[in-house]
Amino acid sequence: MRIAFFLVLTIVGALGATAAAAVGAPPALLGVALVVAFLGLACAAGAAAVALHAPDDLREPREPHGPTAPTPLPDDGISRPAFGRLWLAALGAFGVLGLVPLISLARKPGRRVITGWRSGVRLVDENNRPIARDRLVDGSIETVFPQGGVGLAEGSAVLIRVDAELLRVAGEGGAADGYVAFSKICTHAGCPVAIYRHASHELYCPCHQSRFDVLHGARNISGPAPRPLPQLALDVDAQGYLVARGDFGAPVGPDDWDRFS
């Protein structure tokens, strides 16, 4: 019965690992299933080897007592055909396990972070108070979050108010009443971007000195940042509060497998 138990454990682990890869489960869960599968197979093989091991000393005294009946084999609680089918099932489960790398390679990258931004969501400060259209003066900057999502790190954004005429001349889209908003997470290494130079209308990342042009969609001017800061398109609701028109226009943070175009 021990061998049968270990074979069933192998089948469960192998099929569980394949299912975990198919649904995109956390890597830790996939790793546990793989450990169960390989451990079950190793234990089954070891138990089978012990069961088939012959005694070291096969000699016994012979006496002329005539033919003797063979000693019956111990009953393992499972028939021979069923035992063979269990081994085939375990090997078949390992064959299915070979699909795991193919599943991982076939999965397309996609946005997995949750920012909390969607159309109509109000901008709020760290105390979850909404931002009115007269909150900031020209040249001011403030960190904002989606209403009800202050704890979402990927949802943090910098709100800046500049001369609306400068934005019009620059052709800046996504602005509202002179306000523009961009992701606070630098696209280079994920540092918080919170330094604003009003004279040049530039955002700075303090970690590696990347610079972003606020008047032109926070495009990267210099430094290691590979792309602009994702912009949050803004609007003003009927009560005079700033709201988002949707999510960020691009994935937030550094380039990785979660980025898509």
Number of C-alpha atoms within 10 A of each C-alpha: 12 13 21 21 13 24 27 20 21 30 26 19 28 31 21 21 26 23 17 19 22 15 9 13 12 10 12 10 15 20 14 13 23 21 16 20 27 17 17 25 25 15 18 22 15 14 17 14 11 10 11 9 9 9 7 6 6 6 7 6 4 6 6 5 6 6 6 6 6 6 6 6 6 7 8 12 10 10 9 10 8 11 17 11 11 19 19 13 16 24 17 14 20 20 12 15 22 12 14 18 11 12 16 12 9 9 11 10 13 12 12 10 14 13 21 21 23 15 13 16 23 26 28 23 16 16 11 16 14 21 22 17 20 11 12 17 14 13 14 15 21 17 19 26 31 27 20 15 19 19 13 14 15 21 22 27 28 23 23 24 23 22 14 17 11 12 22 13 9 13 13 16 15 18 22 19 17 19 25 28 30 26 30 27 24 28 25 20 15 17 16 19 25 18 14 20 13 16 7 10 16 20 27 21 24 14 13 14 14 21 24 26 18 27 21 16 23 23 20 22 16 13 14 14 23 16 16 23 32 24 26 26 21 26 24 19 15 7 8 13 18 25 27 23 18 16 20 22 14 16 24 27 22 19 16 9 11 15 15 12 6
